[in-house]
Amino acid sequence: MQLADNPSNAELSSTYDDVLAQLTQRDSWSLEARISDIAHGLQLDMLDFSRPMLSLSPGQQARAEMAAILLQRPEALILDEPTNHIDAQTREFLIETVSS
């Protein structure tokens, strides 16, 4: 017997289907891999993610904010000097990620 087979579970089944569709649309299944890729690309992969944001250096804070934005996969970005004070490797990652 499936969840949808029981009439009393129809609403629960519909809600489940809606949540599943939203998770699939947002590509949530690859979230951990995306976090890892973006953290590595922005040189944040060695940080302890449980650290308070204010304990990070200003550069780390800026990269963490950029990582949070990139994880959302926005359709458009308006960036003010996004490559200031970053090394060539991070600059290339950022350009490639924003371009795709």
Backbone bond lengths (Angstrom), bond angles and torsions (degrees), N, CA, C in turn:
res aa  C-N    CA-C-N  psi(-1)  N-CA   C-N-CA  omega(-1)  CA-C   N-CA-C  phi
1 M - - - 1.448 - - 1.531 108.87 -
2 Q 1.290 116.00 132.01 1.447 122.17 -179.21 1.522 109.99 -96.61
3 L 1.318 116.00 161.59 1.452 121.98 -179.57 1.523 111.09 -54.48
4 A 1.317 117.80 -44.95 1.457 122.10 -176.57 1.519 112.75 -72.86
5 D 1.315 118.62 -15.97 1.464 121.78 -178.76 1.528 112.36 -70.28
6 N 1.304 118.18 -24.23 1.454 122.12 179.90 1.531 107.88 -93.39
7 P 1.357 118.06 117.23 1.471 120.68 -177.06 1.524 113.64 -55.77
8 S 1.317 118.24 -30.41 1.462 119.81 -179.50 1.529 111.91 -72.63
9 N 1.300 115.51 -13.90 1.467 119.77 179.16 1.523 112.76 -100.52
10 A 1.317 118.27 5.00 1.465 121.79 -175.52 1.523 111.77 -59.65
11 E 1.336 117.55 -43.91 1.467 120.62 -179.56 1.523 110.57 -65.91
12 L 1.328 116.57 -42.75 1.461 120.97 177.69 1.525 110.49 -61.87
13 S 1.310 116.50 -41.45 1.456 121.10 179.19 1.527 110.88 -63.96
14 S 1.319 116.92 -41.68 1.460 121.46 178.89 1.532 110.74 -63.87
15 T 1.329 116.13 -43.51 1.461 120.73 177.89 1.524 110.58 -62.65
16 Y 1.318 116.24 -44.20 1.461 121.31 178.00 1.527 110.07 -58.58
17 D 1.325 117.06 -46.24 1.465 121.23 179.68 1.522 111.35 -61.29
18 D 1.337 116.88 -39.91 1.466 120.74 178.84 1.528 111.11 -64.33
19 V 1.325 116.36 -45.52 1.474 120.73 179.63 1.522 110.08 -64.31
20 L 1.316 116.69 -43.48 1.464 121.20 179.06 1.533 110.96 -60.58
21 A 1.323 116.74 -42.31 1.467 120.78 179.10 1.524 110.98 -63.80
22 Q 1.335 116.81 -41.61 1.467 120.20 179.05 1.530 111.45 -65.66
23 L 1.322 116.55 -42.40 1.465 119.86 178.17 1.520 111.43 -63.13
24 T 1.313 116.21 -40.41 1.464 120.70 178.88 1.527 110.48 -67.24
25 Q 1.338 117.21 -43.59 1.461 121.50 179.41 1.525 111.48 -60.56
26 R 1.305 117.21 -36.33 1.467 121.80 -178.88 1.524 112.42 -87.12
27 D 1.309 116.69 3.29 1.465 122.61 179.68 1.533 110.78 55.43
28 S 1.321 115.30 41.40 1.467 121.21 -177.86 1.515 113.21 -64.89
29 W 1.313 116.75 -21.39 1.463 120.09 -176.97 1.521 111.46 -68.01
30 S 1.324 117.13 -21.97 1.468 119.71 179.58 1.530 111.96 -105.84
31 L 1.324 117.28 16.73 1.465 120.76 -175.66 1.525 112.73 -58.80
32 E 1.319 118.18 -45.86 1.471 119.79 -178.94 1.520 111.49 -61.03
33 A 1.323 117.04 -40.65 1.467 120.81 178.78 1.524 110.28 -66.35
34 R 1.330 117.48 -40.48 1.471 120.84 178.44 1.523 110.58 -64.99
35 I 1.332 117.47 -41.34 1.467 120.62 177.69 1.527 109.56 -60.01
36 S 1.313 116.13 -45.97 1.465 120.99 -179.43 1.520 111.07 -62.61
37 D 1.331 117.59 -46.26 1.470 121.39 -179.59 1.519 111.93 -62.22
38 I 1.326 116.12 -45.82 1.461 119.97 -178.10 1.529 110.43 -69.39
39 A 1.317 117.66 -42.13 1.474 120.45 177.93 1.526 110.42 -60.41
40 H 1.326 116.58 -42.72 1.466 119.87 178.37 1.532 110.78 -65.47
41 G 1.319 116.17 -46.40 1.463 120.44 -178.47 1.514 113.54 -62.11
42 L 1.325 116.69 -32.38 1.464 120.89 179.48 1.526 112.16 -98.54
43 Q 1.323 115.81 12.72 1.463 123.38 177.84 1.528 112.47 57.28
44 L 1.321 114.70 43.03 1.458 120.96 176.66 1.521 111.84 -112.22
45 D 1.319 116.77 0.20 1.464 120.32 -172.52 1.525 113.70 -68.94
46 M 1.304 118.61 -16.17 1.462 120.65 179.30 1.530 112.16 -92.79
47 L 1.333 117.15 -3.74 1.461 120.28 -179.12 1.523 111.05 -79.25
48 D 1.293 114.97 151.21 1.465 121.71 171.76 1.527 105.78 -83.22
49 F 1.343 116.58 110.73 1.462 120.99 -174.49 1.527 112.92 -67.69
50 S 1.313 117.59 -8.55 1.459 119.16 178.32 1.536 111.38 -88.32
51 R 1.338 116.20 -5.52 1.471 119.43 178.88 1.524 110.48 -66.02
52 P 1.315 116.80 143.27 1.473 118.99 174.57 1.527 110.20 -63.93
53 M 1.303 116.98 142.86 1.461 122.46 -178.17 1.528 111.45 -56.13
54 L 1.331 116.99 -38.86 1.467 120.01 -177.73 1.522 113.28 -69.46
55 S 1.332 117.89 -12.59 1.465 119.78 178.28 1.529 111.56 -85.76
56 L 1.338 116.76 -7.72 1.467 121.14 178.62 1.520 110.28 -83.29
57 S 1.323 116.06 157.03 1.456 119.92 175.05 1.529 108.72 -68.23
58 P 1.335 117.63 161.83 1.464 118.96 178.48 1.536 112.75 -56.89
59 G 1.322 117.15 -37.76 1.464 120.25 178.44 1.524 112.11 -66.71
60 Q 1.330 116.06 -40.98 1.467 120.23 177.44 1.525 110.84 -66.00
61 Q 1.317 116.45 -38.41 1.464 120.18 177.96 1.527 110.33 -62.30
62 A 1.331 116.53 -43.86 1.465 120.65 179.97 1.529 110.57 -63.23
63 R 1.342 116.89 -42.68 1.464 119.95 178.87 1.527 111.39 -67.41
64 A 1.328 117.35 -36.24 1.466 120.83 177.79 1.529 110.40 -65.67
65 E 1.319 116.54 -40.01 1.464 119.98 176.69 1.522 110.77 -64.56
66 M 1.331 117.04 -40.67 1.464 120.87 177.78 1.523 110.01 -64.73
67 A 1.323 117.58 -39.95 1.465 121.16 178.48 1.521 110.77 -60.93
68 A 1.325 116.79 -43.73 1.468 120.72 179.56 1.525 110.83 -61.61
69 I 1.312 116.60 -38.44 1.468 120.92 178.53 1.521 110.12 -68.17
70 L 1.330 117.54 -46.61 1.465 121.11 -178.03 1.525 112.06 -63.68
71 L 1.321 117.25 -33.85 1.473 120.55 178.73 1.526 111.92 -62.20
72 Q 1.314 116.34 -27.21 1.462 120.67 -178.85 1.535 112.62 -79.45
73 R 1.322 116.09 -10.45 1.465 121.91 -178.68 1.531 112.68 49.65
74 P 1.318 116.23 59.08 1.466 118.67 -178.50 1.528 111.04 -66.75
75 E 1.315 115.99 152.11 1.461 120.56 178.52 1.513 111.12 -71.60
76 A 1.328 117.05 -30.09 1.458 121.10 -179.59 1.526 109.08 -143.41
77 L 1.324 114.70 149.66 1.464 121.55 177.12 1.517 109.02 -132.59
78 I 1.288 116.17 139.05 1.459 121.07 170.49 1.520 105.01 -115.39
79 L 1.324 115.72 112.15 1.458 121.06 -174.79 1.517 109.79 -116.91
80 D 1.304 116.44 136.01 1.457 122.67 177.49 1.524 108.13 -105.04
81 E 1.316 115.88 104.16 1.458 122.56 179.41 1.528 112.67 52.06
82 P 1.335 117.21 56.75 1.472 120.09 -175.36 1.526 114.67 -68.95
83 T 1.324 116.92 -17.52 1.466 118.37 -177.69 1.528 112.76 -100.85
84 N 1.312 117.40 7.46 1.466 119.85 175.96 1.522 110.15 -65.65
85 H 1.305 115.74 136.25 1.468 122.89 172.68 1.530 113.73 63.04
86 I 1.333 117.98 28.89 1.460 120.11 173.17 1.518 108.97 -124.82
87 D 1.313 115.92 152.37 1.455 120.43 -177.83 1.526 110.95 -75.78
88 A 1.330 116.21 170.50 1.465 121.95 -175.74 1.529 112.78 -60.92
89 Q 1.321 117.26 -40.18 1.467 121.20 -178.56 1.537 110.69 -63.95
90 T 1.312 116.65 -45.39 1.465 121.02 179.09 1.520 110.01 -67.43
91 R 1.335 117.23 -38.20 1.464 121.77 177.94 1.528 110.10 -60.52
92 E 1.328 117.15 -45.62 1.468 121.00 178.73 1.528 111.48 -62.04
93 F 1.336 116.42 -42.91 1.462 120.18 178.33 1.527 109.97 -60.54
94 L 1.312 116.81 -46.64 1.458 121.46 -178.19 1.529 111.21 -62.48
95 I 1.317 116.92 -44.79 1.463 120.56 179.44 1.522 110.54 -63.04
96 E 1.316 116.71 -44.54 1.467 120.89 179.83 1.535 111.46 -63.98
97 T 1.325 116.28 -43.35 1.469 120.81 -177.77 1.526 111.20 -67.42
98 V 1.298 117.20 -43.84 1.465 120.63 -178.97 1.524 110.51 -69.70
99 S 1.319 117.06 -31.85 1.472 121.13 -178.85 1.525 112.87 -73.83
100 S 1.324 117.28 -22.33 1.470 118.42 -176.02 1.509 113.07 -93.34
